[in-house]
Amino acid sequence: MKYAIRYYSKSGNSEKLANAISEVLDVPAYDISHELSEDVEILFFGSGVYGCALDPAVIKFISNISVNIGEFVNFSTSGIMESNYNLIKDLLDNTDIKLSENEFHCPGSFVGMNKDRPNDVDESNIKDFVNKYFI
């Protein structure tokens, strides 16, 4: 199976989760400055929720995907919101990219909230998520 991992992270929260996925799949996790250059069966994509919305850089990255993706797997962190799944779904509805029904979300530390999250338990949980649904 051909995997890729991309993330957008202002505070390091989504990057932590991306690196945990990388450990499971033995595939490097890159931030979104690294465009996808070849087709992948599964793209793990992580970002946070910023002001109840997707960051414009995330929208640009997803809108500019020019390779085939079999399945887009969303993972996210946020200080307050449950996840950004519906925001990602709305964006992908305008593409041919299939969004996985399985997603991973955990709290992320933000201005004193959710201190030290994602933590070791969250990292273990995302590894279990990857193993359960995608390997």
C-alpha positions in Angstrom: 0.0 0.0 0.0 1.3 3.5 -0.9 0.9 6.0 1.9 1.7 9.7 2.3 1.5 11.9 5.4 1.0 15.7 5.2 0.1 18.1 7.9 -0.3 21.8 8.7 0.6 22.8 12.3 1.0 26.2 13.8 1.7 25.0 17.4 3.1 21.5 16.8 0.0 19.6 17.8 -0.8 18.1 14.4 2.9 17.6 13.7 3.1 15.3 16.8 0.3 13.2 15.5 1.8 13.1 12.0 5.1 11.8 13.5 3.3 9.1 15.4 1.6 7.9 12.2 5.0 8.0 10.5 6.4 5.6 13.1 3.6 3.1 12.4 3.9 3.3 8.6 7.6 3.9 8.3 6.7 6.8 5.9 8.0 10.3 6.4 5.6 13.0 7.6 6.0 16.3 5.7 4.3 19.6 6.3 2.2 21.0 3.4 5.1 22.8 1.9 6.0 19.4 0.4 3.5 18.9 -2.4 2.4 15.4 -3.3 4.4 14.3 -6.4 3.0 10.9 -7.0 -0.3 9.0 -6.6 -1.0 7.5 -3.2 -3.6 5.0 -2.1 -4.0 6.6 1.3 -3.2 10.2 2.3 -3.1 10.9 6.0 -3.8 14.6 6.4 -3.7 16.5 9.6 -4.4 20.1 10.6 -6.0 22.1 13.4 -9.0 24.3 13.6 -8.2 28.0 13.5 -11.0 30.4 14.4 -13.6 27.7 13.6 -12.2 27.3 10.1 -9.5 25.7 8.0 -6.4 27.8 7.6 -6.1 29.3 4.1 -2.9 27.4 3.6 -4.8 24.1 4.1 -7.4 25.1 1.6 -4.8 26.0 -0.9 -2.9 22.7 -0.4 -6.0 20.5 -0.8 -7.3 22.6 -3.8 -3.9 22.2 -5.6 -3.6 18.4 -5.2 -2.8 17.2 -8.7 -2.2 13.4 -8.1 -4.6 10.6 -7.6 -5.5 9.8 -4.0 -7.4 6.6 -3.2 -8.6 7.8 0.2 -8.0 10.9 2.3 -7.8 10.2 6.0 -8.3 13.2 8.3 -6.7 13.7 11.6 -6.9 16.9 13.7 -6.4 18.7 16.9 -8.2 21.7 18.3 -8.5 23.7 21.4 -12.3 23.9 21.5 -14.0 22.3 18.5 -14.6 18.5 18.2 -12.8 18.2 14.9 -12.4 19.7 11.4 -13.9 16.7 9.6 -16.9 18.5 8.3 -14.8 21.4 7.1 -12.5 19.0 5.2 -15.6 17.1 3.9 -17.0 20.4 2.5 -13.7 21.2 0.8 -13.3 17.7 -0.7 -16.9 17.6 -1.9 -15.6 19.7 -4.8 -13.0 17.2 -5.8 -12.8 13.5 -6.9 -11.0 12.7 -3.6 -12.8 10.2 -1.3 -12.8 11.1 2.3 -12.5 8.2 4.8 -15.4 7.9 7.2 -12.8 7.1 9.8 -11.0 10.1 11.4 -8.9 10.8 14.4 -9.2 13.8 16.6 -7.9 14.8 20.0 -7.6 18.0 21.9 -4.6 20.2 21.3 -3.1 22.6 23.7 -4.2 26.2 23.0 -3.9 29.3 25.2 -3.8 27.4 28.5 -6.5 24.8 27.5 -5.8 21.1 27.1 -2.3 21.4 28.6 0.3 19.1 27.2 -2.1 17.7 24.5 -1.6 15.7 22.4 0.2 13.6 25.0 1.6 10.1 25.0 -1.8 8.5 25.3 -3.1 10.5 22.2 0.0 9.4 20.3 -0.7 5.8 21.2 -4.3 6.2 20.3 -3.5 7.5 16.8 -1.1 4.6 16.3 -3.9 2.2 17.3 -6.3 4.0 14.9 -3.9 3.6 12.0 -3.3 -0.1 12.7 -7.0 -0.8 13.2 -8.3 0.8 10.0 -5.5 1.1 7.5 -3.0 -1.7 7.8 
